[in-house]
Amino acid sequence: VAKIVDRVGIHQNPRLGSWDDAGYDFCLNWRRTGECPLKFQGAGVEIENWRPKNYALSFPFPTGGEIFFANPTNVPLDLYVDFMANGPLPSYYPLTEITVEYLNTEKG
C-alpha cells in the first residue's frame, strides 16, 4: 500500500461523487464522539464507551432496541448500515438481525 501511495499520492478531496443516483448523501457516525443524533430506545440501550475515544450504540441481548431516523427527501434513498457485534459467549460474532420498517409520521 505504501508503494502505491508514494506513486499515486493522496487526494486532498477523496469524494468521488454521491452514493446514489438521487445525489443525496447523509452519513452519521458517533464512534469517536459518543454523540448520536438519532433517537434510539429500548431497555438497556445506551451509548457505551468501550475504549478511549471509541463509542458504540449498545443493544442488549436478547431484547435489542430501535433506532429512528427520517428520510429528509421525498424520494426513496439507499440505506447502508455498518455495525459491530460481540457475544454472547462463546461467540464473538453472533447472528444479528436488522429490520428496516417504514413509519408514516404524518398519520401520528
C-alpha positions in Angstrom: 0.0 0.0 0.0 2.8 2.4 0.9 4.4 2.0 -2.6 1.0 2.8 -4.3 0.6 5.9 -2.0 4.1 7.0 -2.8 3.4 6.6 -6.6 -0.1 8.0 -6.7 -0.2 10.3 -3.7 -3.2 11.2 -1.5 -6.1 13.1 -2.9 -6.9 16.2 -0.9 -10.7 15.7 -1.6 -11.3 11.9 -1.9 -15.0 12.2 -2.6 -15.8 10.7 -6.0 -19.5 11.6 -6.0 -22.8 10.8 -4.5 -23.5 7.3 -3.2 -26.9 7.1 -5.0 -28.5 8.3 -8.2 -30.6 11.0 -6.4 -27.4 12.8 -5.3 -28.3 12.7 -1.6 -25.6 11.7 0.9 -26.1 11.5 4.7 -23.5 9.9 6.9 -23.9 9.6 10.7 -21.1 8.2 12.8 -20.8 8.5 16.6 -17.9 6.2 17.1 -15.4 8.9 18.0 -17.6 11.4 19.8 -20.3 9.3 21.5 -22.9 11.8 20.4 -25.6 10.0 18.5 -28.0 12.5 16.8 -30.7 9.8 16.2 -33.5 8.8 18.5 -33.0 5.4 20.0 -34.9 3.3 22.6 -35.1 0.0 24.3 -34.4 -1.3 27.8 -30.7 -1.1 28.4 -29.8 0.6 25.0 -27.0 3.0 25.7 -24.0 4.8 24.2 -21.1 2.7 25.6 -17.6 4.0 25.8 -15.8 0.6 25.2 -12.3 2.0 24.6 -10.8 5.5 24.9 -12.4 7.7 22.2 -14.4 4.7 20.9 -18.2 4.7 21.4 -20.9 2.3 20.4 -24.7 2.4 20.5 -25.0 -0.8 22.5 -28.1 -3.1 22.3 -28.5 -5.7 25.0 -29.0 -9.4 24.1 -31.6 -10.7 23.6 -34.0 -7.8 23.7 -32.3 -5.4 21.3 -33.7 -2.0 20.6 -34.6 0.5 18.0 -33.0 3.5 16.1 -35.3 6.1 14.4 -34.3 8.3 11.6 -36.2 10.2 8.8 -35.6 10.5 5.1 -35.4 14.3 4.6 -36.3 13.9 0.9 -39.4 12.9 -1.0 -37.6 10.1 -2.9 -36.5 6.7 -1.7 -32.9 6.5 -0.7 -30.4 3.6 -0.3 -29.6 2.7 3.3 -26.2 1.4 4.3 -25.7 0.2 7.9 -22.3 -0.5 9.4 -22.2 -2.4 12.7 -20.1 -4.4 15.1 -21.3 -7.4 17.0 -19.8 -9.2 20.0 -21.0 -12.0 22.3 -22.8 -13.7 23.9 -20.0 -16.1 24.8 -18.6 -18.3 23.4 -19.3 -16.5 20.1 -17.5 -13.2 19.2 -19.7 -12.8 16.1 -23.3 -13.7 16.9 -26.1 -13.8 14.4 -27.6 -10.4 14.1 -31.0 -9.3 12.7 -31.6 -5.8 11.4 -35.1 -4.9 10.3 -35.9 -1.7 8.4 -39.5 -0.5 8.6 -41.4 2.4 7.1 -43.1 4.6 9.7 -45.5 7.2 8.4 -45.2 10.1 10.8 -47.9 12.1 9.0 -50.6 9.9 10.4 -49.3 10.2 14.0 
